[in-house]
Amino acid sequence: MQNTHMHMLQHRNSLFFPLASALLLTLALPWVGLTFFAWVALVPLLLFVSDERVSRSKLFFGTAIALLAYMLAVAYPLMHIEGAWWAGTHELDRYLSESIQFTGGMVLAACWRVLFFLFFIPVARYGATKRYGALLLAVLWVLIEWAYATLGLWGYSAGVIGYSLIDSAYEKHAAYIGGVYLLSFIVVLTNVVIAQVLLLQLKQQKKLFLNAPMLVPTFLFLAIVLCYGFFAERP
């Protein structure tokens, strides 16, 4: 089994890896409900991004396709809603129904969000293998989410990865302290640490705690979050 896992990691330059992340992220969305996939959803993407055999064009193409697939999955339940400030104008009403206008707007918003997150990719390639890269990438991801929700097109915050935990039993209570962005930070930090551990195993580096110093703090932080949620759930 160990050899099988290592063999799969050696082929992480395949486009299967970012597409696998898109699928896992989709499964973790609230409208699907498989929350536990959020903890590993970004791992295949990070493994793909950190592989130096992946060319720059393949890197951006594979990541953009995966992120767009995820964002369209985010927008899917919203596309059943009619009505937004860009829909229902007299000029467009002559040619398109409000539902088509709204759906088209959501698709454009998904594409716009992908452009925001492409800034994350070169930093992820650098940071995924660095000792404190997990902390760097988690902070950067949250900053990009905040920038999109604050400055992005039409003010939609849909797609913030922290929303995948809103139906979780205990982790969701961390949002009382730091909002949905704290949930995003926890999820991304955990994903990057797991990816780092897998990369270290692939390189057969034995000093795990030295080369991945965020491993213990991350799971200690996660344990604190779970304990807080457990006591918050108590009557």
C-alpha positions as CSV (number, residue, x, y, z in Angstrom):
1,M,0.0,0.0,0.0
2,Q,2.9,2.4,0.9
3,N,4.5,1.7,-2.5
4,T,1.2,2.4,-4.3
5,H,0.8,5.8,-2.6
6,M,4.4,6.7,-3.5
7,H,3.9,5.7,-7.1
8,M,0.8,7.9,-7.3
9,L,2.7,10.9,-5.8
10,Q,5.5,10.4,-8.4
11,H,2.9,11.1,-11.1
12,R,1.5,14.3,-9.5
13,N,2.4,16.3,-12.6
14,S,-0.8,14.9,-14.1
15,L,-3.9,17.2,-14.6
16,F,-5.8,14.6,-12.7
17,F,-4.5,16.1,-9.4
18,P,-5.9,19.7,-9.8
19,L,-9.2,18.2,-11.1
20,A,-9.3,15.9,-8.1
21,S,-9.1,19.0,-5.9
22,A,-12.0,20.5,-7.8
23,L,-14.0,17.4,-7.2
24,L,-13.2,17.2,-3.5
25,L,-13.9,20.9,-3.0
26,T,-17.2,20.5,-4.6
27,L,-18.1,17.5,-2.4
28,A,-17.3,19.6,0.6
29,L,-19.8,22.4,-0.4
30,P,-22.8,22.8,1.9
31,W,-25.3,21.8,-0.8
32,V,-23.5,18.5,-1.2
33,G,-22.6,18.1,2.5
34,L,-19.5,15.9,2.6
35,T,-17.7,18.3,4.9
36,F,-14.8,16.0,5.8
37,F,-13.4,16.3,2.2
38,A,-12.5,19.9,3.0
39,W,-9.5,18.8,5.1
40,V,-7.8,17.2,2.1
41,A,-9.4,18.9,-0.9
42,L,-6.4,21.2,-1.7
43,V,-3.8,18.5,-1.2
44,P,-3.8,17.2,-4.8
45,L,-3.7,20.8,-6.1
46,L,-0.7,21.6,-3.9
47,L,1.1,18.4,-4.9
48,F,0.6,19.3,-8.6
49,V,1.7,23.0,-8.1
50,S,4.8,22.0,-6.2
51,D,6.0,19.6,-9.0
52,E,8.9,21.3,-10.9
53,R,8.2,19.1,-13.9
54,V,4.9,21.0,-14.5
55,S,5.5,23.8,-17.0
56,R,4.3,27.3,-16.3
57,S,1.6,27.1,-19.0
58,K,0.4,23.7,-17.7
59,L,0.5,25.0,-14.1
60,F,-1.8,28.0,-14.8
61,F,-4.0,26.1,-17.2
62,G,-4.6,23.1,-14.9
63,T,-5.1,25.3,-11.9
64,A,-7.5,27.7,-13.7
65,I,-9.6,24.8,-15.0
66,A,-9.8,23.2,-11.6
67,L,-10.7,26.5,-9.9
68,L,-13.3,27.4,-12.5
69,A,-14.9,23.9,-12.2
70,Y,-15.1,24.5,-8.4
71,M,-16.5,28.0,-8.8
72,L,-19.2,26.8,-11.2
73,A,-20.2,24.2,-8.6
74,V,-20.4,27.0,-6.0
75,A,-22.6,29.0,-8.4
76,Y,-24.8,26.1,-9.3
77,P,-27.5,26.4,-6.5
78,L,-27.4,30.2,-7.0
79,M,-28.2,29.8,-10.7
80,H,-31.7,28.7,-9.7
81,I,-32.3,32.1,-8.3
82,E,-33.6,34.9,-10.5
83,G,-32.8,38.5,-9.7
84,A,-29.7,40.6,-9.3
85,W,-28.9,44.2,-10.1
86,W,-27.5,43.3,-13.5
87,A,-30.5,41.2,-14.5
88,G,-33.9,42.6,-15.5
89,T,-32.7,45.7,-17.5
90,H,-35.0,46.8,-20.3
91,E,-32.3,46.4,-23.0
92,L,-31.3,42.8,-22.0
93,D,-35.0,41.8,-21.4
94,R,-35.6,42.1,-25.2
95,Y,-33.1,39.2,-25.9
96,L,-32.6,37.2,-22.7
97,S,-34.8,36.0,-19.8
98,E,-33.9,37.1,-16.3
99,S,-32.8,33.6,-15.4
100,I,-30.4,33.5,-18.3
101,Q,-29.1,36.9,-17.4
102,F,-28.5,35.9,-13.8
103,T,-26.8,32.6,-14.7
104,G,-24.5,34.4,-17.2
105,G,-23.6,36.9,-14.4
106,M,-22.7,34.1,-12.0
107,V,-20.5,32.4,-14.7
108,L,-18.7,35.7,-15.2
109,A,-18.3,36.1,-11.4
110,A,-16.8,32.6,-11.3
111,C,-14.3,33.5,-14.0
112,W,-13.4,36.7,-12.2
113,R,-12.8,34.8,-9.0
114,V,-10.4,32.4,-10.8
115,L,-8.4,35.4,-11.9
116,F,-8.1,36.6,-8.3
117,F,-6.8,33.2,-7.2
118,L,-4.2,32.8,-10.0
119,F,-2.0,35.1,-7.9
120,F,-1.9,32.3,-5.3
121,I,-0.3,29.8,-7.7
122,P,3.3,31.0,-8.0
123,V,3.5,31.6,-4.3
124,A,2.1,28.1,-3.7
125,R,4.8,26.6,-5.9
126,Y,7.4,28.4,-3.8
127,G,5.8,28.0,-0.4
128,A,4.5,24.4,-0.5
129,T,7.9,23.0,0.1
130,K,9.2,25.6,2.5
131,R,9.3,25.0,6.3
132,Y,6.8,27.7,7.2
133,G,5.1,27.7,3.8
134,A,1.9,26.4,5.4
135,L,1.4,29.5,7.4
136,L,2.3,31.8,4.5
137,L,-0.1,30.1,2.1
138,A,-3.0,30.0,4.6
139,V,-2.6,33.7,5.3
140,L,-2.4,34.5,1.6
141,W,-5.5,32.4,0.7
142,V,-7.5,34.2,3.4
143,L,-6.3,37.6,2.2
144,I,-7.3,36.8,-1.4
145,E,-10.7,35.6,-0.2
146,W,-11.2,38.8,1.7
147,A,-10.0,40.9,-1.3
148,Y,-12.5,39.1,-3.6
149,A,-15.4,39.6,-1.2
150,T,-14.5,43.2,-0.6
151,L,-13.3,44.4,-4.0
152,G,-14.5,41.7,-6.3
153,L,-17.3,41.8,-8.9
154,W,-20.8,42.2,-7.5
155,G,-19.9,41.7,-3.9
156,Y,-20.3,37.9,-3.8
157,S,-18.3,36.1,-1.2
158,A,-19.5,32.7,-2.4
159,G,-16.7,30.2,-2.8
160,V,-15.0,31.1,0.5
161,I,-13.6,27.7,1.5
162,G,-14.5,28.3,5.1
163,Y,-18.2,27.9,4.2
164,S,-17.5,24.2,3.8
165,L,-17.5,23.9,7.6
166,I,-20.7,25.8,8.4
167,D,-22.5,22.5,8.9
168,S,-19.7,20.8,10.8
169,A,-20.3,19.7,14.4
170,Y,-17.6,21.5,16.2
171,E,-15.3,23.4,13.9
172,K,-18.0,25.9,12.8
173,H,-17.9,27.5,16.3
174,A,-14.5,29.1,15.5
175,A,-16.5,31.4,13.2
176,Y,-17.8,33.2,16.4
177,I,-14.2,34.3,17.0
178,G,-12.8,35.0,13.6
179,G,-15.7,34.7,11.1
180,V,-15.7,32.5,8.0
181,Y,-12.1,33.6,7.2
182,L,-10.8,31.9,10.4
183,L,-12.5,28.7,9.1
184,S,-10.7,29.2,5.8
185,F,-7.4,29.7,7.6
186,I,-7.8,26.4,9.5
187,V,-8.8,24.4,6.4
188,V,-6.0,25.8,4.2
189,L,-3.3,25.4,6.9
190,T,-4.3,21.8,7.5
191,N,-4.3,21.0,3.8
192,V,-0.8,22.5,3.2
193,V,0.6,20.7,6.2
194,I,-0.7,17.3,4.9
195,A,0.7,18.1,1.5
196,Q,4.1,18.9,3.0
197,V,4.2,15.6,4.9
198,L,3.4,13.7,1.7
199,L,6.2,15.6,-0.1
200,L,8.6,14.8,2.6
201,Q,7.7,11.1,2.5
202,L,8.2,11.2,-1.3
203,K,11.7,12.7,-0.8
204,Q,12.3,10.1,2.0
205,Q,13.3,12.9,4.5
206,K,13.2,11.5,8.0
207,K,13.4,14.7,10.0
208,L,9.6,15.3,9.7
209,F,9.2,17.7,12.6
210,L,12.2,19.7,11.6
211,N,11.3,20.1,7.9
212,A,7.6,20.6,8.6
213,P,7.6,22.7,11.8
214,M,4.0,23.7,11.4
215,L,2.8,20.1,11.8
216,V,2.5,20.0,15.6
217,P,1.2,23.7,15.9
218,T,-1.4,23.1,13.2
219,F,-3.0,20.0,14.8
220,L,-2.7,21.5,18.3
221,F,-4.6,24.5,17.0
222,L,-7.1,22.2,15.4
223,A,-7.5,20.3,18.7
224,I,-8.2,23.6,20.5
225,V,-10.8,24.5,17.9
226,L,-12.5,21.2,18.3
227,C,-12.5,21.4,22.1
228,Y,-14.0,24.9,21.9
229,G,-16.7,23.7,19.6
230,F,-17.4,20.7,21.8
231,F,-17.9,22.9,24.9
232,A,-19.9,25.4,22.8
233,E,-22.3,22.5,21.8
234,R,-22.9,21.5,25.4
235,P,-26.3,22.6,26.8
